[in-house]
Amino acid sequence: MQINLLSEVRTLWYNQIRVDRKAGVGLRFVRDLEQGKETVRLDKVNQVLQLFGYQVGAVRTN
């Protein structure tokens, strides 16, 4: 399942500064995540995703 973080943020009327403060991560991290940076820390990704009721997990591929 793929989610678009930016659309989730806008749906909940969060801005980047509010997301970083609520999730306990840096503003730069939130910006990198929104822009699709491929090398991000999964623990921090989960901190942000928890605001929206998601978490990163293993998915079986065929």
N, C-alpha and C positions, 0 to 999 in steps of 0.2 A: 504494500500500500504506500503510495507516495502522497505527501501533503505539500501544499504550498504555504510555507511559513508566512510569507508576506500577506497573503490573502487572509490567513487566520488572524494575524495581527490587526489588519484593517477591519475585519469583521467585529472584533472585540474592542475597537477604538483605542488600541494600544499604540503608542509610538515607540520608537527604538529606545528612548531614554527610560520610559516606563518599564519596558520589557527587561532591560538590563538590570534595573534596580530590583524589580520583583523576583527575577530569576537568580540574582546574585552573581551575574557575569558582567564582563566589561562591554561597553558600547561598541568597541571595535569588533568584539566577538559576534555580537548580534548583527552588525553590518556584514561581516564576512559570511556568516551563516545565510543571511538573506540573499547574498550575491552568489551563493552556491560554491563557496570554497570547498575543495575536496579534502583538505587535511585539517580537520577540526577535532577537538577532543570530545569523545563520546559522552563523558560524564557531564560536560558543559552543555552538550546538545540535549541531553535528558533533562537538565535543569530548566532549560527554556521550554522544551516540549511539555513538561509537566504542567505549565501554566495553561495549556490547551487540552489537557487530558490525553496526551500521547507519550510514548516512550520508544526508544530505539530497541529493536529486538532482532534475533536471528530468524530468517525466513528460508524455508527449504526451496532449493532450486532444482529443476528437473534436467 
